[in-house]
Amino acid sequence: MNPNTLPSYLDQSEAVKARFDRINQRETILEVRDLGKRFRSPQGEVEALRGIDFSVRRREFVCVIGPSGCGKSTLIRILAGLESHTAGDVLLDGKPVSGPGQDRGMVFQGYSLFPWLTVKKNVMFGPQMNSRSHDEAARDAQIWLELVGLEKFADAYPHQLSGGMRQRVAIARALVNQPRILLMDEPFGALDAQTRSKMQSHLIDIWKNIDITVLFITHDLDEAIYLADRILVLKAHPGEVQEVIEVPVPRPRSPGQFNTPEFLATKAQLEQLIHPAPPAEPEDEQAVKPHLIRFTNVNDNVE
């Protein structure tokens, strides 16, 4: 199907409009105002982020996409309190973010589990660091392992698990402290396509069943459309907000929607924003052709 023949990505059904009306009535959890980030490099000062403005409402699922080098990971590290910003404000529930805190859970692309601890003890680590007793931490860990479907692997070690299972442990460990928002930096980027699809479905199921807001970094357009309520599109050098798109694909979502008109139209719009059409080639094509050297017999042609 030709994306050019599809309806506009802004054409939303009544059900989708009603969903966004409900979202917009919820309180704001995260507010980012005029956020900027500069850092020094051997080549001089670099501006990574400029004038970032957006907000996320309670139980909303927001994805952030953009070209390589647009500052997606820098942005989420600032939101997590792992990196400082040089301009603007980050407010969680109206309070400034100035460092890491248990009100934010973070899941990285790497599994970041302690290899010397069992699955259950990995999940218990956060509550114990927050002065929970061993019995309380063990009880909470068991609850979250059941939620992510890994209660049978509580005594296993990370190296005994598949990549998808390890990332489910990382999600449980991030959620066990009951954060207000879950921050995810390309958490499924290292997984194979089949496992990635399963993890996306697992994440949607978790999100539907608990009171959590999600901000999710990805470079995969299909993943962003499949997961998100809204998609924040950044442009690079420096990273700035290019557009915020309300995803018109109805919920509940399923892989069968990947070929629907709403899905394809949204993807076509994102492609246009992130990878705009290149300028027309010069009339003198010889001027832009690379110099090629043949390393095979001229009579040995391929088609």
N, C-alpha and C positions, 0 to 999 in steps of 0.2 A: 504494500500500500504506500502510495506516495505521500509523504508528510505534508507536501504543499497543498494537497486536496483536503486535508483534515480541517475541522473547525478550529477556531482560535482556542489556545490553551486557557483563555479567560472565560470561555463559555462553560459555566458551571450549572449542574443540575440543581433542582430545588433542594434535594437532599444534601448536596455538598454545601450549598449556601446556608442551609440550616445548621450544618455542622460548624461552619466558621462563625456563625452568629453565636453559637453556644461557647465556642472557644474564646471569642472576644469579650464575653461576659465574665470570664474568670479573672482572678487577680493576677497581676504581673509578678512573676517569680524573679526573673533576671532582667536587668536593664543595663544596657551598654550605651554610654553617652560620649560621643566625640572622641573615641578611643584612638590613641596614637602610640606607636612604638618606634623609637630610633635606637640604633646601636652603632658602636664604633667597629670598624674593620680595618685591615691593613691598607685598604684602598680609600679610607675616609669614612665619614658618617653615612649610614644607610638608613633610609626610612622604610621600615617593613610594613607598617600599618598607618593609615591616615583617616581620621574622621569617621570611624566605625560607629554607626548608630543602629541599634535594633533592640527589641524586647522579646521576651519569651514568657508565655502565660502558663499557669499551672496545668500540668498533665499534657502539655503540648509536646509534639515531637518535631524538632527542627533539625534539618540537615544543612550543612555548610559545604559548598562546593566552589571550585574555581581552578584556574590553570595552575600548573606547577610554579611555585615561587610566590604565590599570592598571600602567604602568611597564615594559612589555615591552622597549622599546628602551633604557630606562635600565638594566635588568637586563643586557642583552647587552653594552652598552658597559662596564659594570663588569667583566663576565667577560673582556672583551677588554683590560682595563687602560686604556681610554680615559677612564674617569671613576672617581673615587674613591667608596668607600662609607663610611658613617659609623658602621656597626655590623656586627658579625659577621665571618666569614672566607670567603674564596674560595681553595680549594686545588686546584692542578692537579698531579697525581701527588704529592700530599702536600706540595707547596711553595706558600707564599702567593703570590697574584697581586698585584703592587703596581704594575704598569705594562705597557705593550705588550711583546710578546715573540714570537719566531718559533715558539714552541711553540703559538701560536694563530693560525689564519688567519681573516680577517674579510671577509665579502662584504656590501655594503650594498645598499639598494634602488636607489640611483643607481649608475651603472656605475663611477664613480670611477677611470676610466682616464686616463692622460696623453695628451691629444689630439695632442701633437707627436711621440709615439713610435709606432713600428709595433707591431703585435700582439706580435711576438716580443720586441721590446725592452721592452714593458710587462711581459711575464712574466719577462724577465731582470732587471728592476730590483731585485727583492728579493734574489736570490742575490748580485748585485754589491754591494749595500749590506751584505751579510753576508760580504764579503771573498772571494767566489768569483771566480776568474779569468774573463775574457771567454769563453774557450772552454768552461769548465765551465758557466757560466751559459747559454750558447747551447745546449749539449747538453741541459741539464735543461729549458730552455724548450721545445725541440723535442719532448721526450718527453711533456710535459704537454699541449702543443698537439695531439699525436696522440691523447692520451687523450680530450680533449674534442672531437675531430673537426674541428680548425681548422688543421691543418698546411698546408693549401693557401692559407691566408690570413695566413701568417706575416709577409709584407711589406706587408700592407694597414694602413691607419690606422683608428682607431676610428670615424670619421665615415662610413667606407665599409661598415660592418657593420650588420646589423639589430640590434634591441634584444636578441633572444635570443642572438645571436652575441657581442655585447659582454659579456653577462653570463657566457657561457661563458669568455671571456677573463679576466674578473674571478675566476672560480672557479679557473682554471688558475694565475693569479697568486697566489691565496691558498694553493694547494696545493703550489706549486713548492718552498717552504721545508720541506716535509714536516712540517707541524704535527701535534701530538697531537690537536687538536680543531679542527673547522671551525665557526665561528660565523657564522650567516646571519640578517640582519635584514630580513625581508620582501623577499628578493632578486627575487621574481617579481611583486611587487605592481604594477609599472608596465607589465607586459606584457599583450598581448591574450590572450583565453582560449585560442586555439589554440596560440600560442607558449608560453604558461604551461604547458599540458599537456605539450608536447614537452620543456620544460625540466625538469619534474618527472621525466619518464622518463629524461632524460639524467643527472640528479642521482642517481637510484636506481642506474643502471648504474655510475656513477663510484664510488658508495659501496660497491657490491658487489665492486668489483675492486681496491680499495686498502684499506690498514689505516688507516681514518679514523673518528673519532667525530664526529657532527654534532649541533649544537644549533641549531634552526631556529625563528625567530620568524615567525608568520603570524597574520592575522585571518581566514583562509579555513578553515572547518571541514572541507570536503571535502579540501583540500590537506593539512591536518594528519593526517586519518585515513589518507589515501592514502600518506603518506610515513613516518609515525612508528611506532616500537615502543611508546613511551609518550608521552602528552600531559600536559603540566603546565598546569593551568588556574588562572589568576590571577583574583582579584577586585580591584576598584578602590577607591581612596580610603581608606586606602593600599593599594598592591599587596601582596596576601598569597596564599599558596598555598591554593587552595580544594579542589583534588583532583588526584590523579595517576591517570590512566587508562591501563591496559594495553590497547592496541588489539587486539581479537579477530579482526581481518581477517587471514586467512592470507597468508603470503608464498609465492611471488612475487606481487606486486601487479600489477593491470592496471586500466585504466579501466572494464572490464566489471564490476568488483566494486562500483561506486558504487551499484548497486541491490540488492545482496545484503542479507539480513536483518541480518548482523553489522554491515555498514557503516551501514545506516539506523538501527539501534538505537543505535550509538555516536554518530551525529550527533544523534539525538533527545536523548540524555543531555547532550551538550555544549550544545545549544540551551537545555535546561532550566537548566543551570548558568550560562550566560552571559546568557541573556535569560529570567529567570524570569517566570512569568505575573504580569501586573499585578494589583493588588488590585481587588476587585469595585467596580463603579461605584456611586456613591450612588443612592439610590432616586429622588431628585428630579433627573432628567436635565436639567431646564431650568437647574439651577444650574451645570452644567458645560459647557453649549453655548456656543460662541463667538458673538459678535455678528457677523452676516453682512450685507453690503451687496450688493444686486443691481445689476449694471451691464448688464443686458439686459432686454428687454421681457418682462413676466411671461407673455405668451401664447406666447413663443418657448422652450418647455421642451425639455429633452433627457431621455432616459431612461437 
